[in-house]
């Protein structure tokens, strides 16, 4: 049985990856941020207790292990900035694969607190690589990159963005992801550490929060259940984005980890663009209510907002045989059903 570490495991990508890899027979060490409100991995906890009431168990003489109902899963409270603890854990576990998905993943907070974004995303990544180097651990590291690193838009270059295009990020978050990629590349070149970088474009699906798709769908679900007034306030609906569902995302992660070339970067994207306005229209179509839309609310607008972002996925398709399976309508409908069920239980 192979050991894997997943950092950021209670996040959107990390939690779905936990579900997927458990079915594949892996033993998973799931790192979550200490003192966070765990939601996405809650189905692995004792259902008779609230998360806040569960007492941690000792691991490495520290009370960081959260008891689970799954024998092949250890959930550990680990701050990725705690270098000594991260080093101890990597040395003890000696993982075959580390999926490094822990990050400050949002653009607006990166403007509000760039120091924290840089600390978590860059130094946190160094904290993963240093123990591998120090103890010469035979381990593949799969990193979560971001299309935010490009900065350049599809409109400017008049084609989909390729992995070889210049990285010209326009906000602290994007800059932090460039630095993360370059740092990983140096560990690969200088210390022969096995890395694969996955440069994610827009990923969404059930459990996702804080993106346009989930914001729209959550609100529509609340309106459908008469939880809120039939009004949706939105930001800029004009941009086009490359959006794919979590089922396709997980397959891309799996292929990258199992078959990806060491040192290589792969765009994880759909190679199709959709206007945010169309995403809203599809989302509204799931409701039986008449919903009023208020556009360009100031608090919903970004300081900078690229007009068209479209990724070229030919690299991952041709090398790893990746194929898109889900339509936009399909994953939005899955999200709608997820949030309807969530809010029905919430209302009880």
C-alpha positions as CSV (number, residue, x, y, z in Angstrom):
1,X,0.0,0.0,0.0
2,X,1.4,3.4,-1.0
3,X,1.5,6.3,1.5
4,X,0.5,9.7,0.3
5,X,0.4,13.1,2.0
6,X,-2.2,15.6,0.8
7,X,-1.7,19.1,2.1
8,X,-4.8,21.4,2.1
9,X,-6.8,18.2,2.3
10,X,-10.0,19.8,3.6
11,X,-10.0,22.2,0.6
12,X,-12.1,21.7,-2.5
13,X,-9.5,19.8,-4.6
14,X,-7.9,18.1,-1.6
15,X,-11.1,16.6,-0.2
16,X,-12.2,15.2,-3.5
17,X,-8.7,13.7,-3.9
18,X,-9.0,12.1,-0.5
19,X,-12.2,10.4,-1.5
20,X,-10.8,9.3,-4.9
21,X,-7.5,7.9,-3.5
22,X,-9.1,6.0,-0.7
23,X,-11.1,4.1,-3.3
24,X,-7.8,3.4,-5.1
25,X,-6.4,1.8,-1.9
26,X,-3.9,4.4,-0.8
27,X,-3.1,5.2,2.8
28,X,-3.6,8.9,3.2
29,X,-2.1,11.4,5.6
30,X,-4.4,14.4,5.2
31,X,-3.0,17.7,6.5
32,X,-5.5,20.3,7.5
33,X,-5.0,23.8,8.9
34,X,-5.1,23.8,12.7
35,X,-8.2,25.3,14.3
36,X,-10.1,25.5,11.0
37,X,-13.8,24.7,10.6
38,X,-13.5,21.4,8.9
39,X,-16.3,20.8,6.4
40,X,-15.2,18.8,3.4
41,X,-13.8,15.8,5.3
42,X,-16.5,15.8,7.9
43,X,-18.0,12.6,6.5
44,X,-14.9,10.7,7.8
45,X,-15.6,11.8,11.4
46,X,-17.7,10.4,14.2
47,X,-21.2,11.4,13.1
48,X,-22.5,11.3,16.7
49,X,-20.2,14.3,17.6
50,X,-19.8,17.8,16.4
51,X,-16.3,18.5,15.0
52,X,-15.7,21.1,17.7
53,X,-16.3,18.4,20.4
54,X,-13.9,15.8,19.0
55,X,-10.6,15.6,21.0
56,X,-7.4,15.2,19.1
57,X,-5.2,12.2,19.6
58,X,-1.4,12.1,19.9
59,X,0.8,11.7,16.8
60,X,4.6,12.3,17.1
61,X,3.9,13.1,20.7
62,X,1.7,16.0,19.7
63,X,-2.1,16.2,19.8
64,X,-2.6,16.7,16.1
65,X,-4.5,13.6,15.0
66,X,-8.3,13.8,14.5
67,X,-9.9,10.4,14.9
68,X,-11.7,9.1,11.8
69,X,-14.0,6.3,10.8
70,X,-11.6,5.2,8.0
71,X,-8.7,3.0,8.9
72,X,-6.6,4.1,5.8
73,X,-7.0,7.8,6.6
74,X,-5.1,9.9,9.2
75,X,-6.3,13.5,9.4
76,X,-3.6,15.7,11.0
77,X,-3.7,19.3,12.1
78,X,-0.6,20.8,10.5
79,X,0.3,24.4,9.8
80,X,2.3,24.2,6.5
81,X,4.4,27.1,7.9
82,X,5.5,25.0,10.9
83,X,8.7,23.7,9.3
84,X,9.8,21.5,12.2
85,X,6.5,19.6,12.4
86,X,6.3,19.3,8.6
87,X,9.9,17.9,8.5
88,X,9.1,15.4,11.3
89,X,6.0,14.2,9.5
90,X,7.6,13.8,6.1
91,X,10.6,11.9,7.7
92,X,8.3,9.6,9.6
93,X,5.7,8.9,6.9
94,X,8.2,8.7,4.0
95,X,5.4,9.2,1.5
96,X,5.5,7.9,-2.1
97,X,3.6,10.9,-3.3
98,X,2.9,14.4,-1.8
99,X,0.0,16.3,-3.3
100,X,0.9,19.8,-2.2
101,X,-2.4,21.7,-2.4
102,X,-2.2,23.8,0.7
103,X,-2.2,27.5,-0.2
104,X,-3.9,30.9,0.3
105,X,-5.9,30.4,-3.0
106,X,-7.7,33.7,-3.5
107,X,-6.9,36.9,-5.4
108,X,-8.7,39.5,-3.3
109,X,-7.2,38.3,0.1
110,X,-3.8,38.4,-1.6
111,X,-4.2,42.1,-2.1
112,X,-5.4,42.6,1.4
113,X,-2.6,40.5,3.0
114,X,0.2,39.9,0.5
115,X,2.7,38.9,3.3
116,X,0.5,36.0,4.4
117,X,0.0,34.9,0.8
118,X,3.7,34.9,0.1
119,X,4.5,33.2,3.4
120,X,2.0,30.4,3.0
121,X,2.4,29.8,-0.7
122,X,6.2,30.1,-1.2
123,X,7.7,29.4,2.2
124,X,5.2,26.7,2.8
125,X,6.3,25.0,-0.4
126,X,10.0,25.2,0.6
127,X,9.0,23.5,3.9
128,X,7.8,20.5,1.8
129,X,10.9,20.2,-0.3
130,X,13.6,20.7,2.3
131,X,12.9,17.4,4.3
132,X,12.8,15.5,1.0
133,X,16.2,16.9,0.1
134,X,17.6,16.5,3.7
135,X,16.6,12.8,4.1
136,X,16.8,11.9,0.4
137,X,13.3,10.6,0.4
138,X,12.1,8.9,-2.9
139,X,8.9,10.8,-3.3
140,X,7.0,12.5,-6.2
141,X,5.6,15.9,-5.4
142,X,2.5,17.0,-7.3
143,X,2.0,20.8,-7.0
144,X,-1.1,22.8,-7.5
145,X,-0.1,25.7,-9.8
146,X,-2.5,28.2,-11.2
147,X,-3.5,29.9,-14.5
148,X,-3.3,33.1,-12.5
149,X,0.5,32.9,-13.1
150,X,0.0,33.8,-16.8
151,X,-1.4,37.3,-16.4
152,X,-1.5,37.5,-20.2
153,X,-5.0,37.0,-21.5
154,X,-6.3,35.0,-24.4
155,X,-7.5,38.2,-26.0
156,X,-4.0,39.7,-26.1
157,X,-2.3,36.7,-27.7
158,X,-5.4,35.6,-29.8
159,X,-5.1,31.9,-28.8
160,X,-5.4,29.6,-25.8
161,X,-2.6,29.8,-23.2
162,X,0.1,27.2,-23.4
163,X,2.5,26.0,-20.7
164,X,5.4,27.7,-22.6
165,X,3.8,31.2,-22.5
166,X,5.4,33.9,-20.4
167,X,4.2,34.2,-16.8
168,X,3.1,37.8,-16.1
169,X,0.8,37.6,-13.1
170,X,-1.1,40.8,-12.2
171,X,-1.7,40.2,-8.5
172,X,0.1,38.9,-5.4
173,X,-1.6,35.5,-5.6
174,X,-0.5,34.9,-9.2
175,X,3.0,36.1,-8.3
176,X,3.2,33.6,-5.4
177,X,2.2,30.8,-7.8
178,X,4.9,31.7,-10.2
179,X,7.5,31.6,-7.4
180,X,6.1,28.3,-6.2
181,X,6.6,26.8,-9.7
182,X,10.1,28.2,-10.1
183,X,11.1,27.0,-6.6
184,X,9.9,23.5,-7.4
185,X,11.8,23.5,-10.7
186,X,15.0,24.4,-8.8
187,X,14.6,21.5,-6.5
188,X,14.1,19.3,-9.5
189,X,17.1,20.6,-11.4
190,X,19.5,21.0,-8.5
191,X,18.5,18.1,-6.2
192,X,16.8,15.7,-8.6
193,X,13.5,15.8,-6.7
194,X,10.6,14.3,-8.7
195,X,8.0,17.0,-9.3
196,X,5.0,17.5,-11.5
197,X,3.3,20.8,-11.7
198,X,-0.4,21.1,-12.5
199,X,-1.4,24.5,-13.6
200,X,-5.1,24.7,-12.8
201,X,-7.5,26.9,-14.6
202,X,-11.0,27.4,-13.1
203,X,-12.1,24.2,-11.3
204,X,-15.5,23.9,-9.8
205,X,-18.1,21.4,-8.5
206,X,-19.8,20.2,-5.3
207,X,-18.1,21.7,-2.1
208,X,-16.6,24.5,-4.1
209,X,-17.0,28.0,-2.5
210,X,-15.9,31.5,-3.4
211,X,-16.0,31.3,-7.2
212,X,-18.6,32.6,-9.6
213,X,-20.1,29.2,-10.3
214,X,-20.6,28.3,-6.6
215,X,-21.7,31.8,-5.7
216,X,-24.4,31.7,-8.3
217,X,-25.5,28.2,-7.6
218,X,-25.6,28.6,-3.8
219,X,-27.7,31.7,-4.1
220,X,-30.1,30.0,-6.6
221,X,-30.4,27.0,-4.2
222,X,-31.2,29.3,-1.3
223,X,-33.8,31.2,-3.3
224,X,-35.4,27.9,-4.5
225,X,-35.8,26.8,-0.9
226,X,-37.2,30.3,0.1
227,X,-34.3,31.0,2.4
228,X,-33.6,34.4,0.9
229,X,-35.2,37.0,-1.3
230,X,-35.2,36.2,-5.1
231,X,-32.3,38.7,-5.8
232,X,-28.8,37.9,-6.9
233,X,-26.0,40.6,-6.7
234,X,-23.1,39.9,-9.0
235,X,-19.9,41.5,-10.3
236,X,-18.6,41.7,-13.8
237,X,-20.4,39.1,-16.1
238,X,-18.5,39.9,-19.3
239,X,-15.3,37.9,-18.9
240,X,-14.8,34.5,-20.4
241,X,-13.3,31.7,-18.5
242,X,-12.1,28.1,-19.0
243,X,-14.1,26.1,-16.4
244,X,-14.1,22.4,-15.8
245,X,-15.8,20.1,-13.3
246,X,-14.2,18.3,-10.4
247,X,-14.6,14.8,-11.9
248,X,-12.4,15.8,-14.8
249,X,-10.1,17.6,-12.5
250,X,-9.5,14.5,-10.3
251,X,-8.8,12.4,-13.5
252,X,-6.2,15.1,-14.5
253,X,-4.5,14.9,-11.1
254,X,-4.4,11.1,-11.2
255,X,-2.9,11.1,-14.6
256,X,-0.4,13.7,-13.7
257,X,0.7,11.8,-10.6
258,X,0.9,8.4,-12.3
259,X,2.1,9.2,-15.8
260,X,3.4,12.8,-15.8
261,X,7.0,13.5,-16.8
262,X,9.2,14.6,-14.0
263,X,9.9,18.3,-14.1
264,X,7.0,18.9,-16.5
265,X,4.1,21.4,-16.2
266,X,0.6,20.6,-17.4
267,X,-2.3,22.9,-17.9
268,X,-5.4,21.4,-16.3
269,X,-8.2,23.0,-18.3
270,X,-11.0,22.2,-20.7
271,X,-9.8,24.1,-23.8
272,X,-13.3,25.7,-24.0
273,X,-14.4,29.1,-22.9
274,X,-17.7,30.2,-21.4
275,X,-18.8,33.7,-20.5
276,X,-19.6,34.2,-16.8
277,X,-23.0,35.7,-18.0
278,X,-23.8,32.3,-19.5
279,X,-22.8,30.5,-16.3
280,X,-25.3,32.7,-14.5
281,X,-28.0,32.0,-17.1
282,X,-27.6,28.2,-16.7
283,X,-27.6,28.5,-12.9
284,X,-30.8,30.6,-13.0
285,X,-32.5,27.9,-15.2
286,X,-32.4,25.4,-12.4
287,X,-34.8,27.5,-10.3
288,X,-38.6,27.7,-10.6
289,X,-38.5,31.3,-9.1
290,X,-38.3,34.6,-11.0
291,X,-34.9,36.0,-9.9
292,X,-33.8,39.6,-10.2
293,X,-30.1,40.1,-11.1
294,X,-28.1,43.2,-10.0
295,X,-24.8,43.5,-11.9
296,X,-21.5,45.2,-11.1
297,X,-21.9,45.4,-7.3
298,X,-18.7,47.2,-6.2
299,X,-17.9,44.6,-3.5
300,X,-18.1,41.8,-6.1
301,X,-15.6,43.4,-8.5
302,X,-11.9,42.6,-8.6
303,X,-9.2,45.3,-8.7
304,X,-8.1,43.6,-12.0
305,X,-10.1,41.2,-14.0
306,X,-8.7,39.5,-17.1
307,X,-11.2,39.6,-20.0
308,X,-10.6,36.1,-21.5
309,X,-8.7,33.2,-20.0
310,X,-8.6,30.0,-22.1
311,X,-6.2,27.2,-21.6
312,X,-4.6,24.9,-24.2
313,X,-4.8,21.3,-22.8
314,X,-3.1,19.6,-25.7
315,X,-0.1,18.7,-23.6
316,X,-2.0,16.7,-21.0
317,X,-4.3,15.3,-23.7
318,X,-1.5,14.1,-26.0
319,X,1.0,12.9,-23.3
320,X,-1.4,11.5,-20.7
321,X,-4.6,10.7,-22.7
322,X,-6.7,13.1,-20.7
323,X,-10.2,13.7,-22.0
324,X,-13.0,16.1,-20.8
325,X,-16.1,14.1,-19.8
326,X,-18.4,16.7,-18.2
327,X,-20.3,19.5,-19.8
328,X,-20.7,22.8,-18.0
329,X,-24.5,22.1,-17.6
330,X,-23.7,18.8,-16.0
331,X,-21.4,20.0,-13.3
332,X,-23.5,23.0,-12.6
333,X,-26.5,20.8,-12.1
334,X,-24.5,18.5,-9.8
335,X,-23.6,21.6,-7.8
336,X,-27.2,22.7,-7.6
337,X,-28.3,19.3,-6.3
338,X,-25.5,19.3,-3.8
339,X,-26.4,22.7,-2.3
340,X,-30.1,21.9,-2.3
341,X,-29.4,18.9,-0.2
342,X,-26.9,20.9,2.0
343,X,-29.4,23.6,2.7
344,X,-32.3,21.2,3.3
345,X,-30.2,19.6,6.1
346,X,-29.0,23.0,7.3
347,X,-32.7,24.1,7.8
348,X,-33.5,21.1,10.0
